[in-house]
Amino acid sequence: MRILLSNDDGIHAPGLAALRWALAPLGEVHVVAPDRERSGTGHGITVHKPLRPKQVKFTDGTFGWAVDGTPADCVKLAIEALLPQAPDIVVSGINHGPNLGTDVLYSGTVSAAIEGIINGFPAVAISLASYESGDFKYAAAFAGLIIPGLMKGNNTRECNLVNINVPPGKPRGIKVTRLGNRRYVNIFHKRVDPRGRTYYWMAGEPEDSVPENPAVEADVDVEAIKNKYVSVTPLHFDLTDFQAIHYLQDMIDGQEFNIFEL
C-alpha cells in the first residue's frame, strides 16, 4: 500500500511523527507536508507564487518533502509531481486539536484529505480532539487499525473521506457519527496597540449544538467526543442541497425570466 501523508501542523509536528510510525508497517509512507503550521487555511491553494518543496530528513533516516504552501497544495503537488507513483490512500494528521462539526470547512487537516478525494483517492483525516493533551498514541493506533479495513472495503467506483476525532486519554469506544453544528462566541478580542490603534485578535469559545435531521439517526461528532468516544464521520466535497433541487426547479419552471431578452 502506498500512503500519502500530510497535515496542517507542519512537517515537524509530533502528531505527524506518531502517525508516520503507526502507518509504516502498512506499506510505503510518503510525507509531503507544509514547512510550518498552516492551521485554519481551509482549502486554500497557492496561485500567485511558486511552490518550493525541500527534502527533509527524519530521525530514522527516511525523507519527506516540506512545501511552502497550504495542506491542499501539498497533496496536489505530491500527486501531480513529487510521488514516483500515485498513492493508494491520502491520510492527513494527526491534528493537534479537534476538527468537529462545521469546523471541517476551515480545517487544513480535512482539506488535505478532501484534495485526495477530489483527485480520486480515498482519504482519512484524523485529529486528537484536545489542545492540552499531547498523547497521540490512541489516535495513531486507531489509524493503523482502521485504514486497512477502509482499503479492503473501498473500490474504484466510490472514493470516500473519513474524518476521525479521538478524545484525549483512553477512549470508551467508537461511534459512527454525523457532523454537528459548531459556532464560536466572544470570537474577537478588541485591543489597542502602543500607538493607540485598534486591532482585533480572533479567539472565541466553541458552542456546540445538535442539528435536527430526523432522516439521519447517527450520533453527532461533538457529542461523541464529549462522551469520550472516537468519532468516525464520512464526508464528501459535494455540498449540493439535494432536498432543495426540486423546489428550485419548480420555482424556475413556474416563473418567466426576461434576462435572455436583454
C-alpha positions in Angstrom: 0.0 0.0 0.0 1.3 3.5 -0.9 0.2 6.1 1.6 0.5 9.9 1.1 0.7 11.5 4.5 0.2 15.2 5.1 -1.1 17.6 7.7 -1.6 21.3 8.6 0.5 21.5 11.7 3.8 21.3 9.7 6.2 18.6 8.8 7.9 18.6 12.2 4.7 18.2 14.2 4.6 15.4 16.8 1.2 14.2 15.6 2.6 13.6 12.1 5.6 11.7 13.5 3.3 9.5 15.6 1.1 8.8 12.6 4.1 8.1 10.3 5.4 5.4 12.8 1.9 3.9 13.1 1.4 3.6 9.3 4.9 2.4 8.4 4.0 -1.3 8.8 1.2 -0.9 6.3 3.4 -0.1 3.3 5.2 2.9 1.7 4.6 6.1 3.5 5.4 9.3 1.5 5.3 12.5 3.6 4.5 15.8 1.8 3.5 18.4 4.4 3.7 22.2 5.0 7.0 23.6 6.1 5.3 25.3 9.0 1.9 25.4 10.7 -1.0 26.1 8.4 -4.0 25.6 10.7 -7.2 27.3 9.6 -6.3 27.6 6.0 -9.2 25.6 4.8 -8.9 24.5 1.2 -6.8 27.5 0.0 -4.3 26.9 -2.7 -1.3 29.0 -3.8 -1.7 30.6 -7.2 0.3 33.9 -7.0 3.7 32.5 -6.2 5.7 29.3 -7.0 5.8 26.4 -4.6 9.3 25.3 -3.4 9.4 21.8 -2.0 12.5 20.9 0.1 13.6 17.4 1.2 13.6 16.9 5.0 15.5 14.0 6.7 13.7 12.4 9.6 15.4 10.9 12.6 15.0 7.4 11.3 16.9 8.3 8.1 13.9 8.5 5.8 12.9 11.6 3.9 9.9 13.7 3.3 9.0 16.9 1.4 8.4 20.2 3.2 6.3 22.6 1.0 6.0 26.4 1.5 2.2 26.2 0.8 -1.1 25.0 2.2 -2.2 21.5 3.0 -4.2 21.3 -0.2 -1.1 22.5 -2.1 0.9 19.7 -0.5 -1.5 16.9 -1.6 -2.0 18.4 -5.1 1.8 18.8 -5.6 2.5 15.3 -4.3 0.1 13.6 -6.6 1.0 15.6 -9.7 4.8 16.0 -9.3 6.6 14.6 -6.3 5.5 11.0 -5.8 7.0 8.4 -8.1 3.6 6.6 -8.3 0.1 7.5 -7.4 -0.9 6.8 -3.7 -3.5 4.2 -2.8 -4.8 6.5 0.0 -4.3 10.0 1.4 -4.0 10.4 5.2 -3.9 13.8 6.9 -3.0 14.3 10.6 -2.7 13.7 13.4 -4.0 17.2 14.0 -3.4 18.7 17.5 -6.9 19.8 18.3 -10.4 18.8 17.2 -12.0 19.0 13.7 -15.6 18.7 14.6 -18.9 19.9 13.2 -18.8 22.9 10.8 -15.1 23.5 11.7 -14.3 21.0 9.0 -14.9 23.8 6.5 -12.0 25.8 8.0 -9.7 22.9 8.7 -6.4 22.5 6.7 -6.3 18.9 8.0 -9.6 18.0 6.5 -8.9 20.0 3.3 -5.7 18.0 2.7 -7.9 14.8 2.8 -10.6 16.4 0.6 -7.9 17.2 -2.0 -7.3 13.4 -2.0 -10.9 12.5 -2.9 -11.0 15.3 -5.5 -8.2 13.5 -7.2 -9.9 10.2 -7.0 -8.2 8.6 -3.9 -9.8 7.5 -0.7 -8.7 9.7 2.3 -8.6 9.9 6.0 -8.3 12.9 8.3 -7.5 12.2 11.9 -7.4 14.6 14.9 -6.6 14.4 18.6 -9.6 16.3 20.0 -7.6 18.2 22.6 -5.2 21.2 22.7 -3.9 20.3 26.1 -3.0 16.6 25.6 0.0 15.7 23.5 -0.6 12.0 23.7 -1.2 10.8 20.2 -0.8 7.0 20.8 -4.5 6.1 20.8 -5.2 8.2 17.7 -2.2 6.7 15.9 -3.1 3.2 16.9 -6.7 3.6 15.7 -5.5 5.0 12.3 -3.2 2.0 11.9 -6.2 -0.4 12.5 -8.9 1.3 10.5 -7.1 2.1 7.3 -6.6 -1.5 6.2 -10.3 -2.1 6.7 -11.2 1.0 4.7 -8.9 0.0 1.9 -10.4 -3.6 1.9 -13.9 -2.2 1.5 -13.1 0.5 -1.0 -13.4 0.2 -4.7 -12.7 2.4 -7.7 -16.3 3.4 -8.1 -16.6 5.1 -4.7 -13.7 7.1 -3.1 -14.6 8.5 0.2 -13.3 10.5 3.1 -13.5 9.6 6.7 -13.0 12.3 9.4 -11.8 10.8 12.7 -11.6 12.6 16.0 -10.1 10.8 19.0 -10.7 12.1 22.6 -7.8 12.6 25.0 -7.0 9.6 27.1 -8.3 6.1 26.6 -11.5 6.1 24.5 -14.7 4.4 25.8 -15.4 3.1 22.3 -16.1 4.1 18.7 -19.2 5.8 17.2 -20.0 6.4 13.5 -21.3 10.0 13.5 -22.6 12.9 11.5 -21.4 16.5 11.7 -22.7 18.7 14.5 -23.1 22.5 14.5 -20.2 24.3 16.0 -20.1 28.1 16.2 -17.9 30.4 18.4 -19.0 33.0 20.9 -16.9 36.0 22.0 -14.9 35.4 18.9 -13.0 38.7 18.7 -10.9 40.3 21.4 -10.6 44.1 20.8 -7.3 45.6 21.8 -5.3 48.8 21.3 -1.6 48.8 20.3 1.0 51.1 21.8 0.3 53.7 19.1 -3.4 53.9 20.0 -4.7 51.9 17.0 -7.4 49.4 17.5 -6.9 45.8 16.4 -8.8 42.5 16.8 -7.5 39.1 17.8 -9.6 36.1 16.7 -10.2 33.7 19.6 -13.6 32.6 20.9 -15.1 29.6 22.7 -16.9 26.8 20.8 -20.6 26.5 21.3 -21.9 23.1 20.0 -25.5 22.2 19.1 -27.1 19.1 17.5 -28.7 19.8 14.1 -32.2 18.4 13.6 -32.4 15.8 10.9 -35.0 13.1 11.5 -33.8 11.2 8.4 -30.4 10.6 9.9 -30.2 8.5 13.1 -26.4 8.6 13.5 -24.8 10.1 16.6 -23.3 13.6 16.3 -19.5 14.0 16.4 -19.3 16.7 19.0 -21.5 14.6 21.4 -19.4 11.5 20.8 -16.2 13.4 21.7 -17.8 14.9 24.9 -18.7 11.4 25.9 -15.1 10.1 25.3 -15.9 8.1 22.2 -13.8 8.1 19.0 -15.9 9.8 16.3 -15.8 8.5 12.7 -17.7 10.6 10.2 -18.0 10.0 6.5 -17.6 13.3 4.5 -17.7 14.4 0.8 -16.9 17.6 -1.0 -20.3 17.7 -2.8 -22.1 20.5 -0.9 -25.3 20.2 -3.0 -28.5 20.5 -1.1 -30.3 17.7 -2.8 -33.6 18.3 -1.0 -33.8 21.8 -2.5 -33.3 20.8 -6.1 -37.0 20.0 -6.8 -38.1 23.2 -5.1 -35.8 25.4 -7.2 -36.7 23.6 -10.4 -40.4 24.1 -9.7 -39.9 27.8 -8.9 -37.9 28.4 -12.1 -40.3 26.4 -14.3 -43.2 28.4 -12.9 -41.7 31.9 -13.5 -40.7 33.8 -16.6 -37.3 35.3 -16.7 -36.7 38.0 -19.2 -33.0 38.3 -18.8 -32.5 36.4 -22.0 -34.2 39.2 -24.0 -31.8 41.9 -22.7 
